């Protein structure tokens, strides 16, 4: 008997983001099981849209092995809340149309975006099938910290949507142990924690020797948005170390203009558009120090940024402005991590000075890779999704 799985992921390759890479890794883990388990998979995603300044082409419909990918064309949008809401509304109703006359055995939805999870809940409820949620962020928690009046008036609505969605879930997977206190007391189903991981392409990016140059290169790669808040720390940090460091920033997002404005007189700050992974790996190899930062918001005490897993594989020092679970994870799992409180310039200066003044050796990450090999983690997740079809 054929088992049909519906996967909802707003982003999917060739888009560049954590959700896209995680969805791809999951499909790659399900494919070897397809024949034995008699699987058919539908993926409903969007045409590449994550970054306005990164262009990639993809077919609206394509079949790869046991998987059929439906890419919804959404209106052009920026990173603003209203723009993204409009784009998602289009995706939401198009996904309902695609699935209207199809039969499935389980719905898997990834929930960095609350309404992707809600979409999964609506489809699962209508078709009376299990819902498997993969929780990568707590949307309502983040919105509580970020939204300002009048958008903050929407919070009761978002809280209701979240309550409804989680209640409908047959199974929950949390990518961060920091989410456990938020979800576990309110959920009767089994809750698992399968985290982000290291993709094979990052397995051997570690340098054998340190680069001998007077001006050290500090690299930040990722989103430039309210959640990261790098515009609050990079300009002042770069000014302080203008004779010792150059700061390379690769990414895009809603706060990019603010960052560019604050850095326009700083010759040691260079901002680049998002790049593909092959190019990014070369940037990692050329860097001396990796920079990570989350905004100083209580919601981010629970999260575990996926970027940690890429950075760690370089073996190079990581200067990280994080708190809560992310800080605990770095301290416990990633040696060569130098933590400061988010947006705390004084602490950041102290930690960067320490890195520069001490000959920090490149760390071997073989044990880290074995523990957080994404392929192994996704095989576990895939097995749990398949088991949901027979529950």
TAVEN-V917571 format. One record per residue. N is the residue number from 1. RES is the residue in three letters. SS is DSSP state (~ for helix, > for strand, _ for the rest). Layout:
n-><N & N>
res-><RES & RES>
ss-><SS & SS>
//
This chain:
n-><1 & 2 & 3 & 4 & 5 & 6 & 7 & 8 & 9 & 10 & 11 & 12 & 13 & 14 & 15 & 16 & 17 & 18 & 19 & 20 & 21 & 22 & 23 & 24 & 25 & 26 & 27 & 28 & 29 & 30 & 31 & 32 & 33 & 34 & 35 & 36 & 37 & 38 & 39 & 40 & 41 & 42 & 43 & 44 & 45 & 46 & 47 & 48 & 49 & 50 & 51 & 52 & 53 & 54 & 55 & 56 & 57 & 58 & 59 & 60 & 61 & 62 & 63 & 64 & 65 & 66 & 67 & 68 & 69 & 70 & 71 & 72 & 73 & 74 & 75 & 76 & 77 & 78 & 79 & 80 & 81 & 82 & 83 & 84 & 85 & 86 & 87 & 88 & 89 & 90 & 91 & 92 & 93 & 94 & 95 & 96 & 97 & 98 & 99 & 100 & 101 & 102 & 103 & 104 & 105 & 106 & 107 & 108 & 109 & 110 & 111 & 112 & 113 & 114 & 115 & 116 & 117 & 118 & 119 & 120 & 121 & 122 & 123 & 124 & 125 & 126 & 127 & 128 & 129 & 130 & 131 & 132 & 133 & 134 & 135 & 136 & 137 & 138 & 139 & 140 & 141 & 142 & 143 & 144 & 145 & 146 & 147 & 148 & 149 & 150 & 151 & 152 & 153 & 154 & 155 & 156 & 157 & 158 & 159 & 160 & 161 & 162 & 163 & 164 & 165 & 166 & 167 & 168 & 169 & 170 & 171 & 172 & 173 & 174 & 175 & 176 & 177 & 178 & 179 & 180 & 181 & 182 & 183 & 184 & 185 & 186 & 187 & 188 & 189 & 190 & 191 & 192 & 193 & 194 & 195 & 196 & 197 & 198 & 199 & 200 & 201 & 202 & 203 & 204 & 205 & 206 & 207 & 208 & 209 & 210 & 211 & 212 & 213 & 214 & 215 & 216 & 217 & 218 & 219 & 220 & 221 & 222 & 223 & 224 & 225 & 226 & 227 & 228 & 229 & 230 & 231 & 232 & 233 & 234 & 235 & 236 & 237 & 238 & 239 & 240 & 241 & 242 & 243 & 244 & 245 & 246 & 247 & 248 & 249 & 250 & 251 & 252 & 253 & 254 & 255 & 256 & 257 & 258 & 259 & 260 & 261 & 262 & 263 & 264 & 265 & 266 & 267 & 268 & 269 & 270 & 271 & 272 & 273 & 274 & 275 & 276 & 277 & 278 & 279 & 280 & 281 & 282 & 283 & 284 & 285 & 286 & 287 & 288 & 289 & 290 & 291 & 292 & 293 & 294 & 295 & 296 & 297 & 298 & 299 & 300 & 301 & 302 & 303 & 304 & 305 & 306 & 307 & 308 & 309 & 310 & 311 & 312 & 313 & 314 & 315 & 316 & 317 & 318 & 319 & 320 & 321 & 322 & 323 & 324 & 325 & 326 & 327 & 328 & 329 & 330 & 331 & 332 & 333 & 334 & 335 & 336 & 337 & 338 & 339 & 340 & 341 & 342 & 343 & 344 & 345 & 346 & 347 & 348 & 349 & 350 & 351 & 352 & 353 & 354 & 355 & 356 & 357 & 358 & 359 & 360 & 361 & 362 & 363 & 364 & 365 & 366 & 367 & 368 & 369 & 370 & 371 & 372 & 373 & 374 & 375 & 376 & 377 & 378 & 379 & 380 & 381 & 382 & 383 & 384 & 385 & 386 & 387 & 388 & 389 & 390 & 391>
res-><UNK & UNK & UNK & UNK & UNK & UNK & UNK & UNK & UNK & UNK & UNK & UNK & UNK & UNK & UNK & UNK & UNK & UNK & UNK & UNK & UNK & UNK & UNK & UNK & UNK & UNK & UNK & UNK & UNK & UNK & UNK & UNK & UNK & UNK & UNK & UNK & UNK & UNK & UNK & UNK & UNK & UNK & UNK & UNK & UNK & UNK & UNK & UNK & UNK & UNK & UNK & UNK & UNK & UNK & UNK & UNK & UNK & UNK & UNK & UNK & UNK & UNK & UNK & UNK & UNK & UNK & UNK & UNK & UNK & UNK & UNK & UNK & UNK & UNK & UNK & UNK & UNK & UNK & UNK & UNK & UNK & UNK & UNK & UNK & UNK & UNK & UNK & UNK & UNK & UNK & UNK & UNK & UNK & UNK & UNK & UNK & UNK & UNK & UNK & UNK & UNK & UNK & UNK & UNK & UNK & UNK & UNK & UNK & UNK & UNK & UNK & UNK & UNK & UNK & UNK & UNK & UNK & UNK & UNK & UNK & UNK & UNK & UNK & UNK & UNK & UNK & UNK & UNK & UNK & UNK & UNK & UNK & UNK & UNK & UNK & UNK & UNK & UNK & UNK & UNK & UNK & UNK & UNK & UNK & UNK & UNK & UNK & UNK & UNK & UNK & UNK & UNK & UNK & UNK & UNK & UNK & UNK & UNK & UNK & UNK & UNK & UNK & UNK & UNK & UNK & UNK & UNK & UNK & UNK & UNK & UNK & UNK & UNK & UNK & UNK & UNK & UNK & UNK & UNK & UNK & UNK & UNK & UNK & UNK & UNK & UNK & UNK & UNK & UNK & UNK & UNK & UNK & UNK & UNK & UNK & UNK & UNK & UNK & UNK & UNK & UNK & UNK & UNK & UNK & UNK & UNK & UNK & UNK & UNK & UNK & UNK & UNK & UNK & UNK & UNK & UNK & UNK & UNK & UNK & UNK & UNK & UNK & UNK & UNK & UNK & UNK & UNK & UNK & UNK & UNK & UNK & UNK & UNK & UNK & UNK & UNK & UNK & UNK & UNK & UNK & UNK & UNK & UNK & UNK & UNK & UNK & UNK & UNK & UNK & UNK & UNK & UNK & UNK & UNK & UNK & UNK & UNK & UNK & UNK & UNK & UNK & UNK & UNK & UNK & UNK & UNK & UNK & UNK & UNK & UNK & UNK & UNK & UNK & UNK & UNK & UNK & UNK & UNK & UNK & UNK & UNK & UNK & UNK & UNK & UNK & UNK & UNK & UNK & UNK & UNK & UNK & UNK & UNK & UNK & UNK & UNK & UNK & UNK & UNK & UNK & UNK & UNK & UNK & UNK & UNK & UNK & UNK & UNK & UNK & UNK & UNK & UNK & UNK & UNK & UNK & UNK & UNK & UNK & UNK & UNK & UNK & UNK & UNK & UNK & UNK & UNK & UNK & UNK & UNK & UNK & UNK & UNK & UNK & UNK & UNK & UNK & UNK & UNK & UNK & UNK & UNK & UNK & UNK & UNK & UNK & UNK & UNK & UNK & UNK & UNK & UNK & UNK & UNK & UNK & UNK & UNK & UNK & UNK & UNK & UNK & UNK & UNK & UNK & UNK & UNK & UNK & UNK & UNK & UNK & UNK & UNK & UNK & UNK & UNK & UNK & UNK & UNK & UNK & UNK & UNK & UNK & UNK & UNK & UNK & UNK & UNK & UNK & UNK & UNK & UNK & UNK>
ss-><_ & _ & > & > & > & > & > & > & _ & _ & _ & _ & _ & _ & _ & _ & _ & ~ & ~ & ~ & ~ & ~ & ~ & ~ & ~ & ~ & ~ & ~ & ~ & ~ & ~ & _ & _ & ~ & ~ & ~ & ~ & _ & > & > & > & > & > & > & > & > & _ & _ & _ & _ & _ & _ & _ & _ & _ & _ & _ & _ & _ & _ & > & > & > & > & _ & _ & > & > & > & > & > & > & _ & _ & _ & _ & _ & _ & _ & _ & ~ & ~ & ~ & ~ & ~ & ~ & ~ & ~ & ~ & ~ & ~ & ~ & ~ & ~ & ~ & ~ & ~ & ~ & ~ & _ & _ & _ & _ & _ & _ & > & > & > & > & > & _ & _ & _ & ~ & ~ & ~ & ~ & ~ & ~ & ~ & ~ & ~ & ~ & ~ & ~ & ~ & ~ & _ & _ & > & > & > & > & > & > & _ & _ & _ & ~ & ~ & ~ & ~ & ~ & ~ & ~ & ~ & _ & _ & _ & _ & ~ & ~ & ~ & ~ & ~ & ~ & ~ & ~ & ~ & ~ & ~ & ~ & ~ & ~ & ~ & ~ & ~ & ~ & _ & _ & > & > & > & > & _ & _ & ~ & ~ & ~ & ~ & ~ & ~ & ~ & ~ & ~ & ~ & _ & _ & _ & _ & > & > & _ & _ & _ & _ & _ & > & _ & ~ & ~ & ~ & _ & _ & _ & _ & _ & _ & _ & _ & _ & _ & _ & _ & _ & > & > & > & > & > & > & _ & _ & _ & _ & _ & _ & _ & _ & ~ & ~ & ~ & _ & ~ & ~ & ~ & ~ & ~ & ~ & ~ & _ & _ & _ & _ & > & > & > & > & > & > & _ & _ & _ & _ & _ & ~ & ~ & ~ & ~ & ~ & ~ & ~ & ~ & _ & _ & _ & _ & _ & > & > & > & > & _ & _ & _ & _ & ~ & ~ & ~ & ~ & ~ & ~ & ~ & ~ & ~ & ~ & _ & _ & > & > & > & > & > & _ & _ & _ & _ & ~ & ~ & ~ & ~ & _ & _ & _ & _ & _ & ~ & ~ & ~ & ~ & ~ & ~ & ~ & ~ & _ & _ & > & > & > & > & > & _ & _ & ~ & ~ & ~ & ~ & ~ & ~ & ~ & ~ & ~ & ~ & _ & _ & _ & > & > & > & > & _ & _ & _ & _ & ~ & ~ & ~ & ~ & ~ & ~ & ~ & ~ & ~ & ~ & ~ & ~ & ~ & _ & _ & _ & _ & _ & _ & _ & _ & ~ & ~ & ~ & ~ & ~ & ~ & ~ & > & ~ & ~ & ~ & ~ & ~ & ~ & ~ & ~ & ~ & ~ & ~ & ~ & ~ & ~ & ~ & _ & _ & _>
//
